[in-house]
Amino acid sequence: MIQLSLQPILALVAGILILVQPKFLNYIVAIYLIVVGILGLAGGL
């Protein structure tokens, strides 16, 4: 079974969303940073 790290997937999704909806850049970056921070504190799932 292939296990993918969640952080690169989040980065890819955030990048695509920024390209599609640039006006949501601040929200996308903020949500990405919050999620990455929570995952880091939780042990890097």
PQR file with spaces between the fields and no chain letter, atoms N, CA, C, O and H, PARSE charges and radii, in Angstrom:
ATOM       1  N    MET     1       0.843   -1.186    0.000 -0.4000 1.5000
ATOM       2  CA   MET     1       0.000    0.000    0.000 -0.0000 2.0000
ATOM       3  C    MET     1       0.885    1.245    0.000  0.5500 1.7000
ATOM       4  O    MET     1       1.867    1.325    0.738 -0.5500 1.4000
ATOM       5  N    ILE     2       0.528    2.192   -0.823 -0.4000 1.5000
ATOM       6  CA   ILE     2       1.317    3.418   -0.940 -0.0000 2.0000
ATOM       7  C    ILE     2       0.863    4.415    0.120  0.5500 1.7000
ATOM       8  O    ILE     2      -0.318    4.749    0.216 -0.5500 1.4000
ATOM       9  H    ILE     2      -0.270    2.127   -1.422  0.4000 1.0000
ATOM      10  N    GLN     3       1.823    4.884    0.911 -0.4000 1.5000
ATOM      11  CA   GLN     3       1.512    5.909    1.907 -0.0000 2.0000
ATOM      12  C    GLN     3       2.091    7.230    1.442  0.5500 1.7000
ATOM      13  O    GLN     3       3.289    7.342    1.183 -0.5500 1.4000
ATOM      14  H    GLN     3       2.782    4.613    0.833  0.4000 1.0000
ATOM      15  N    LEU     4       1.225    8.230    1.338 -0.4000 1.5000
ATOM      16  CA   LEU     4       1.661    9.552    0.931 -0.0000 2.0000
ATOM      17  C    LEU     4       1.684   10.471    2.138  0.5500 1.7000
ATOM      18  O    LEU     4       0.814   10.403    3.006 -0.5500 1.4000
ATOM      19  H    LEU     4       0.252    8.139    1.548  0.4000 1.0000
ATOM      20  N    SER     5       2.680   11.321    2.177 -0.4000 1.5000
ATOM      21  CA   SER     5       2.733   12.314    3.240 -0.0000 2.0000
ATOM      22  C    SER     5       1.652   13.357    2.984  0.5500 1.7000
ATOM      23  O    SER     5       1.400   13.727    1.837 -0.5500 1.4000
ATOM      24  H    SER     5       3.386   11.376    1.471  0.4000 1.0000
ATOM      25  N    LEU     6       1.022   13.824    4.036 -0.4000 1.5000
ATOM      26  CA   LEU     6      -0.103   14.741    3.899 -0.0000 2.0000
ATOM      27  C    LEU     6       0.345   16.145    3.513  0.5500 1.7000
ATOM      28  O    LEU     6      -0.384   16.845    2.810 -0.5500 1.4000
ATOM      29  H    LEU     6       1.227   13.523    4.968  0.4000 1.0000
ATOM      30  N    GLN     7       1.523   16.575    3.955 -0.4000 1.5000
ATOM      31  CA   GLN     7       1.962   17.944    3.697 -0.0000 2.0000
ATOM      32  C    GLN     7       2.126   18.249    2.204  0.5500 1.7000
ATOM      33  O    GLN     7       1.652   19.294    1.760 -0.5500 1.4000
ATOM      34  H    GLN     7       2.115   16.007    4.526  0.4000 1.0000
ATOM      35  N    PRO     8       2.774   17.386    1.404 -0.5600 1.5000
ATOM      36  CA   PRO     8       2.866   17.685   -0.035  0.2800 2.0000
ATOM      37  C    PRO     8       1.505   17.709   -0.725  0.5500 1.7000
ATOM      38  O    PRO     8       1.298   18.488   -1.654 -0.5500 1.4000
ATOM      39  N    ILE     9       0.580   16.865   -0.281 -0.4000 1.5000
ATOM      40  CA   ILE     9      -0.760   16.867   -0.860 -0.0000 2.0000
ATOM      41  C    ILE     9      -1.455   18.185   -0.540  0.5500 1.7000
ATOM      42  O    ILE     9      -2.093   18.779   -1.409 -0.5500 1.4000
ATOM      43  H    ILE     9       0.749   16.232    0.475  0.4000 1.0000
ATOM      44  N    LEU    10      -1.334   18.646    0.713 -0.4000 1.5000
ATOM      45  CA   LEU    10      -1.926   19.931    1.095 -0.0000 2.0000
ATOM      46  C    LEU    10      -1.316   21.070    0.290  0.5500 1.7000
ATOM      47  O    LEU    10      -2.028   21.975   -0.145 -0.5500 1.4000
ATOM      48  H    LEU    10      -0.815   18.163    1.419  0.4000 1.0000
ATOM      49  N    ALA    11      -0.005   21.030    0.091 -0.4000 1.5000
ATOM      50  CA   ALA    11       0.664   22.081   -0.672 -0.0000 2.0000
ATOM      51  C    ALA    11       0.174   22.092   -2.116  0.5500 1.7000
ATOM      52  O    ALA    11      -0.046   23.159   -2.688 -0.5500 1.4000
ATOM      53  H    ALA    11       0.574   20.295    0.445  0.4000 1.0000
ATOM      54  N    LEU    12       0.003   20.919   -2.704 -0.4000 1.5000
ATOM      55  CA   LEU    12      -0.480   20.820   -4.075 -0.0000 2.0000
ATOM      56  C    LEU    12      -1.895   21.363   -4.201  0.5500 1.7000
ATOM      57  O    LEU    12      -2.190   22.130   -5.118 -0.5500 1.4000
ATOM      58  H    LEU    12       0.182   20.052   -2.239  0.4000 1.0000
ATOM      59  N    VAL    13      -2.771   20.967   -3.280 -0.4000 1.5000
ATOM      60  CA   VAL    13      -4.153   21.448   -3.298 -0.0000 2.0000
ATOM      61  C    VAL    13      -4.185   22.960   -3.106  0.5500 1.7000
ATOM      62  O    VAL    13      -4.921   23.656   -3.806 -0.5500 1.4000
ATOM      63  H    VAL    13      -2.531   20.344   -2.535  0.4000 1.0000
ATOM      64  N    ALA    14      -3.400   23.475   -2.167 -0.4000 1.5000
ATOM      65  CA   ALA    14      -3.363   24.919   -1.925 -0.0000 2.0000
ATOM      66  C    ALA    14      -2.875   25.660   -3.166  0.5500 1.7000
ATOM      67  O    ALA    14      -3.429   26.701   -3.520 -0.5500 1.4000
ATOM      68  H    ALA    14      -2.802   22.909   -1.598  0.4000 1.0000
ATOM      69  N    GLY    15      -1.860   25.144   -3.820 -0.4000 1.5000
ATOM      70  CA   GLY    15      -1.350   25.775   -5.035 -0.0000 2.0000
ATOM      71  C    GLY    15      -2.378   25.815   -6.146  0.5500 1.7000
ATOM      72  O    GLY    15      -2.517   26.827   -6.833 -0.5500 1.4000
ATOM      73  H    GLY    15      -1.410   24.299   -3.532  0.4000 1.0000
ATOM      74  N    ILE    16      -3.098   24.723   -6.326 -0.4000 1.5000
ATOM      75  CA   ILE    16      -4.140   24.675   -7.355 -0.0000 2.0000
ATOM      76  C    ILE    16      -5.256   25.662   -7.030  0.5500 1.7000
ATOM      77  O    ILE    16      -5.736   26.375   -7.911 -0.5500 1.4000
ATOM      78  H    ILE    16      -2.985   23.901   -5.768  0.4000 1.0000
ATOM      79  N    LEU    17      -5.670   25.704   -5.757 -0.4000 1.5000
ATOM      80  CA   LEU    17      -6.726   26.638   -5.359 -0.0000 2.0000
ATOM      81  C    LEU    17      -6.298   28.087   -5.562  0.5500 1.7000
ATOM      82  O    LEU    17      -7.111   28.920   -5.962 -0.5500 1.4000
ATOM      83  H    LEU    17      -5.280   25.125   -5.041  0.4000 1.0000
ATOM      84  N    ILE    18      -5.033   28.396   -5.290 -0.4000 1.5000
ATOM      85  CA   ILE    18      -4.541   29.760   -5.492 -0.0000 2.0000
ATOM      86  C    ILE    18      -4.550   30.110   -6.977  0.5500 1.7000
ATOM      87  O    ILE    18      -4.866   31.242   -7.342 -0.5500 1.4000
ATOM      88  H    ILE    18      -4.373   27.719   -4.965  0.4000 1.0000
ATOM      89  N    LEU    19      -4.208   29.158   -7.830 -0.4000 1.5000
ATOM      90  CA   LEU    19      -4.247   29.414   -9.269 -0.0000 2.0000
ATOM      91  C    LEU    19      -5.675   29.635   -9.759  0.5500 1.7000
ATOM      92  O    LEU    19      -5.918   30.490  -10.611 -0.5500 1.4000
ATOM      93  H    LEU    19      -3.951   28.239   -7.533  0.4000 1.0000
ATOM      94  N    VAL    20      -6.619   28.864   -9.220 -0.4000 1.5000
ATOM      95  CA   VAL    20      -8.008   28.949   -9.669 -0.0000 2.0000
ATOM      96  C    VAL    20      -8.695   30.184   -9.087  0.5500 1.7000
ATOM      97  O    VAL    20      -9.425   30.880   -9.793 -0.5500 1.4000
ATOM      98  H    VAL    20      -6.421   28.169   -8.528  0.4000 1.0000
ATOM      99  N    GLN    21      -8.466   30.453   -7.822 -0.4000 1.5000
ATOM     100  CA   GLN    21      -9.131   31.562   -7.119 -0.0000 2.0000
ATOM     101  C    GLN    21      -8.089   32.414   -6.393  0.5500 1.7000
ATOM     102  O    GLN    21      -7.941   32.285   -5.178 -0.5500 1.4000
ATOM     103  H    GLN    21      -7.873   29.888   -7.248  0.4000 1.0000
ATOM     104  N    PRO    22      -7.368   33.275   -7.102 -0.5600 1.5000
ATOM     105  CA   PRO    22      -6.298   34.055   -6.463  0.2800 2.0000
ATOM     106  C    PRO    22      -6.801   34.975   -5.349  0.5500 1.7000
ATOM     107  O    PRO    22      -6.038   35.317   -4.446 -0.5500 1.4000
ATOM     108  N    LYS    23      -8.069   35.379   -5.399 -0.4000 1.5000
ATOM     109  CA   LYS    23      -8.574   36.293   -4.364 -0.0000 2.0000
ATOM     110  C    LYS    23      -8.679   35.610   -3.003  0.5500 1.7000
ATOM     111  O    LYS    23      -8.825   36.291   -1.988 -0.5500 1.4000
ATOM     112  H    LYS    23      -8.689   35.101   -6.132  0.4000 1.0000
ATOM     113  N    PHE    24      -8.607   34.272   -2.961 -0.4000 1.5000
ATOM     114  CA   PHE    24      -8.664   33.542   -1.698 -0.0000 2.0000
ATOM     115  C    PHE    24      -7.276   33.225   -1.152  0.5500 1.7000
ATOM     116  O    PHE    24      -7.139   32.393   -0.255 -0.5500 1.4000
ATOM     117  H    PHE    24      -8.489   33.719   -3.786  0.4000 1.0000
ATOM     118  N    LEU    25      -6.247   33.880   -1.685 -0.4000 1.5000
ATOM     119  CA   LEU    25      -4.862   33.573   -1.315 -0.0000 2.0000
ATOM     120  C    LEU    25      -4.642   33.644    0.193  0.5500 1.7000
ATOM     121  O    LEU    25      -4.057   32.730    0.773 -0.5500 1.4000
ATOM     122  H    LEU    25      -6.358   34.556   -2.414  0.4000 1.0000
ATOM     123  N    ASN    26      -5.102   34.716    0.835 -0.4000 1.5000
ATOM     124  CA   ASN    26      -4.873   34.868    2.275 -0.0000 2.0000
ATOM     125  C    ASN    26      -5.507   33.730    3.057  0.5500 1.7000
ATOM     126  O    ASN    26      -4.887   33.185    3.970 -0.5500 1.4000
ATOM     127  H    ASN    26      -5.577   35.459    0.363  0.4000 1.0000
ATOM     128  N    TYR    27      -6.733   33.366    2.712 -0.4000 1.5000
ATOM     129  CA   TYR    27      -7.432   32.297    3.432 -0.0000 2.0000
ATOM     130  C    TYR    27      -6.745   30.953    3.215  0.5500 1.7000
ATOM     131  O    TYR    27      -6.574   30.178    4.156 -0.5500 1.4000
ATOM     132  H    TYR    27      -7.237   33.808    1.970  0.4000 1.0000
ATOM     133  N    ILE    28      -6.351   30.680    1.971 -0.4000 1.5000
ATOM     134  CA   ILE    28      -5.719   29.396    1.656 -0.0000 2.0000
ATOM     135  C    ILE    28      -4.394   29.257    2.404  0.5500 1.7000
ATOM     136  O    ILE    28      -4.108   28.205    2.976 -0.5500 1.4000
ATOM     137  H    ILE    28      -6.490   31.310    1.207  0.4000 1.0000
ATOM     138  N    VAL    29      -3.590   30.318    2.400 -0.4000 1.5000
ATOM     139  CA   VAL    29      -2.301   30.270    3.097 -0.0000 2.0000
ATOM     140  C    VAL    29      -2.512   30.096    4.596  0.5500 1.7000
ATOM     141  O    VAL    29      -1.815   29.310    5.238 -0.5500 1.4000
ATOM     142  H    VAL    29      -3.823   31.172    1.935  0.4000 1.0000
ATOM     143  N    ALA    30      -3.475   30.831    5.154 -0.4000 1.5000
ATOM     144  CA   ALA    30      -3.739   30.728    6.592 -0.0000 2.0000
ATOM     145  C    ALA    30      -4.192   29.322    6.967  0.5500 1.7000
ATOM     146  O    ALA    30      -3.699   28.753    7.940 -0.5500 1.4000
ATOM     147  H    ALA    30      -4.042   31.469    4.632  0.4000 1.0000
ATOM     148  N    ILE    31      -5.121   28.759    6.208 -0.4000 1.5000
ATOM     149  CA   ILE    31      -5.617   27.409    6.498 -0.0000 2.0000
ATOM     150  C    ILE    31      -4.488   26.390    6.356  0.5500 1.7000
ATOM     151  O    ILE    31      -4.361   25.484    7.180 -0.5500 1.4000
ATOM     152  H    ILE    31      -5.521   29.221    5.417  0.4000 1.0000
ATOM     153  N    TYR    32      -3.666   26.537    5.310 -0.4000 1.5000
ATOM     154  CA   TYR    32      -2.547   25.617    5.103 -0.0000 2.0000
ATOM     155  C    TYR    32      -1.588   25.649    6.297  0.5500 1.7000
ATOM     156  O    TYR    32      -1.176   24.604    6.801 -0.5500 1.4000
ATOM     157  H    TYR    32      -3.769   27.273    4.641  0.4000 1.0000
ATOM     158  N    LEU    33      -1.243   26.849    6.737 -0.4000 1.5000
ATOM     159  CA   LEU    33      -0.307   26.968    7.857 -0.0000 2.0000
ATOM     160  C    LEU    33      -0.892   26.397    9.141  0.5500 1.7000
ATOM     161  O    LEU    33      -0.179   25.756    9.912 -0.5500 1.4000
ATOM     162  H    LEU    33      -1.578   27.698    6.328  0.4000 1.0000
ATOM     163  N    ILE    34      -2.168   26.620    9.377 -0.4000 1.5000
ATOM     164  CA   ILE    34      -2.814   26.070   10.571 -0.0000 2.0000
ATOM     165  C    ILE    34      -2.803   24.546   10.529  0.5500 1.7000
ATOM     166  O    ILE    34      -2.476   23.898   11.523 -0.5500 1.4000
ATOM     167  H    ILE    34      -2.747   27.141    8.751  0.4000 1.0000
ATOM     168  N    VAL    35      -3.160   23.973    9.379 -0.4000 1.5000
ATOM     169  CA   VAL    35      -3.209   22.510    9.254 -0.0000 2.0000
ATOM     170  C    VAL    35      -1.815   21.914    9.423  0.5500 1.7000
ATOM     171  O    VAL    35      -1.652   20.918   10.128 -0.5500 1.4000
ATOM     172  H    VAL    35      -3.425   24.500    8.572  0.4000 1.0000
ATOM     173  N    VAL    36      -0.812   22.509    8.786 -0.4000 1.5000
ATOM     174  CA   VAL    36       0.556   22.000    8.902 -0.0000 2.0000
ATOM     175  C    VAL    36       1.039   22.109   10.348  0.5500 1.7000
ATOM     176  O    VAL    36       1.710   21.206   10.848 -0.5500 1.4000
ATOM     177  H    VAL    36      -0.945   23.318    8.213  0.4000 1.0000
ATOM     178  N    GLY    37       0.701   23.207   11.017 -0.4000 1.5000
ATOM     179  CA   GLY    37       1.082   23.372   12.419 -0.0000 2.0000
ATOM     180  C    GLY    37       0.440   22.329   13.315  0.5500 1.7000
ATOM     181  O    GLY    37       1.101   21.762   14.185 -0.5500 1.4000
ATOM     182  H    GLY    37       0.155   23.940   10.611  0.4000 1.0000
ATOM     183  N    ILE    38      -0.851   22.072   13.106 -0.4000 1.5000
ATOM     184  CA   ILE    38      -1.552   21.061   13.907 -0.0000 2.0000
ATOM     185  C    ILE    38      -0.954   19.682   13.662  0.5500 1.7000
ATOM     186  O    ILE    38      -0.737   18.917   14.602 -0.5500 1.4000
ATOM     187  H    ILE    38      -1.387   22.533   12.399  0.4000 1.0000
ATOM     188  N    LEU    39      -0.687   19.366   12.395 -0.4000 1.5000
ATOM     189  CA   LEU    39      -0.093   18.063   12.086 -0.0000 2.0000
ATOM     190  C    LEU    39       1.293   17.941   12.713  0.5500 1.7000
ATOM     191  O    LEU    39       1.662   16.871   13.199 -0.5500 1.4000
ATOM     192  H    LEU    39      -0.864   19.987   11.631  0.4000 1.0000
ATOM     193  N    GLY    40       2.059   19.024   12.705 -0.4000 1.5000
ATOM     194  CA   GLY    40       3.384   19.003   13.319 -0.0000 2.0000
ATOM     195  C    GLY    40       3.306   18.753   14.816  0.5500 1.7000
ATOM     196  O    GLY    40       4.101   17.989   15.363 -0.5500 1.4000
ATOM     197  H    GLY    40       1.759   19.893   12.311  0.4000 1.0000
ATOM     198  N    LEU    41       2.353   19.394   15.479 -0.4000 1.5000
ATOM     199  CA   LEU    41       2.187   19.196   16.916 -0.0000 2.0000
ATOM     200  C    LEU    41       1.647   17.806   17.234  0.5500 1.7000
ATOM     201  O    LEU    41       1.940   17.250   18.293 -0.5500 1.4000
ATOM     202  H    LEU    41       1.708   20.015   15.035  0.4000 1.0000
ATOM     203  N    ALA    42       0.859   17.244   16.317 -0.4000 1.5000
ATOM     204  CA   ALA    42       0.246   15.936   16.540 -0.0000 2.0000
ATOM     205  C    ALA    42       1.204   14.786   16.224  0.5500 1.7000
ATOM     206  O    ALA    42       0.858   13.623   16.429 -0.5500 1.4000
ATOM     207  H    ALA    42       0.622   17.696   15.457  0.4000 1.0000
ATOM     208  N    GLY    43       2.382   15.091   15.736 -0.4000 1.5000
ATOM     209  CA   GLY    43       3.349   14.030   15.483 -0.0000 2.0000
ATOM     210  C    GLY    43       3.598   13.772   14.014  0.5500 1.7000
ATOM     211  O    GLY    43       4.203   12.758   13.667 -0.5500 1.4000
ATOM     212  H    GLY    43       2.663   16.036   15.569  0.4000 1.0000
ATOM     213  N    GLY    44       3.154   14.650   13.146 -0.4000 1.5000
ATOM     214  CA   GLY    44       3.436   14.522   11.719 -0.0000 2.0000
ATOM     215  C    GLY    44       2.826   13.296   11.087  0.5500 1.7000
ATOM     216  O    GLY    44       3.541   12.438   10.568 -0.5500 1.4000
ATOM     217  H    GLY    44       2.662   15.474   13.428  0.4000 1.0000
ATOM     218  N    LEU    45       1.521   13.206   11.124 -0.4000 1.5000
ATOM     219  CA   LEU    45       0.826   12.048   10.542 -0.0000 2.0000
ATOM     220  C    LEU    45       1.187   11.843    9.121  0.5500 1.7000
ATOM     221  O    LEU    45       0.690   10.913    8.486 -0.5500 1.4000
ATOM     222  H    LEU    45       0.940   13.903   11.545  0.4000 1.0000
